[in-house]
């Protein structure tokens, strides 16, 4: 747990460097990914295998409150990620998560972010 998203990603980056395995860090919405993007870039430069999950508002809120919403969430962290996806249904989450772990561990180890 961290008080700010950049710190959380930085801790995951350090964990990845120490263990060589992809840790998981969860960020709050598009704004949280924006705050953490500086550390995502650092993990990218360090070639750390980090899995980043960023939340998204429920679809029913998209037309009314767009503060936490990202219109193109999978493009937002590029080019500092290997792979990004925004699962549209709950059934798509487990395979997306499995693929993210697999992808993050492949060479060159870089960051993955989910929308």
N, C-alpha and C positions, 0 to 999 in steps of 0.2 A: 504494500500500500504506500502511496505517496500523495503529497498534497498538491502536486502539479504534474501534468502529463509528461512533460519533458524529463522530469526526475524518474518517473516510472519506466520510461523507455530506456533511459541511461542505465538504470539498475538492471534491466533485462539485457542490455548490451554487455555490461560487465559480467553478468552470469553466463552469457553465451561464450564470452572470451575465456572464462575460467573453466567451464565444463566442456565446451565444444558441442553442446547440444542446444537445440532451439528452445528457449524459454517462451512463455506466453505472457503477453502484457495486454491488458484490456483498457481501452480509452473510452471516454464519454463522448459520443457523437462526433460530428464533423468538426465542431469547435475544439474538442479534445485532441483530435488528430492534428489540427492546425497548431495547437500549443505544443504538441509532441514532435512535430515535424523536424525541428532542429536536431533532436536526438535520433530520429529515424535516419536523417542524413548522416549523422555521426556513425550509427551502426552500419549503414551502407558503406561508408568509407573504411570502417574497420573490418568489413566482410563478416559481420557477426550474424549467425543464423537465428534471427528473432522473428517470432510470429506475433503480429499486432492485430488485435481485434478492435474495431471502432464501431460503436453503436450507431444506430440511426433511429429517428423517431418512427413511431408506428405510422403506417401509410395513411390511416384515416386523419392524421394531423397535418399531413403535408400541405393541403390547400390553405390551412388557416394560420399555422405558426411555423415559419420557415427558419427561425433562428438556429435551430440545431440540425437542420436538414442540409444535406449536400446533394446538389442536383446530379453531379457526376462523381459519386463517391469513389469509384474505382480508378478514376483518372487523377484524383486529388493528390495522392502521394507519389505519383510517377514523376520522374524516372527512377526513384529510389527504392522501388520494390520489384521483386521478381514476378509476382503474380498477385492479382487482386480480384475479388468477386463480391457481389452483393446478393446473397441468397434471397430469393423472393418468397420462399416458403420454408417452414420449419424443417421439412423433410430434406431440404438441400444443405442444411447446416452440417450434419455429421460427415458427409463425403467431402464437403468444402474444407472442413477442419482437418481431415485426414490428408487431403492433398496439400494443404498449407504446411503441415509438419514435414511431409515428404519433400516438398519443393524447397523449403527453407534449409533443409539439411544437405541439399545437392550443391555441388561446386559450380560456380563460385558461390559461397554462402553470402547471401544478402538478405534483406528484410522483406517480409511479406506483410501486407495490410489488407484486412477485410472490411468491407463496407457494411 
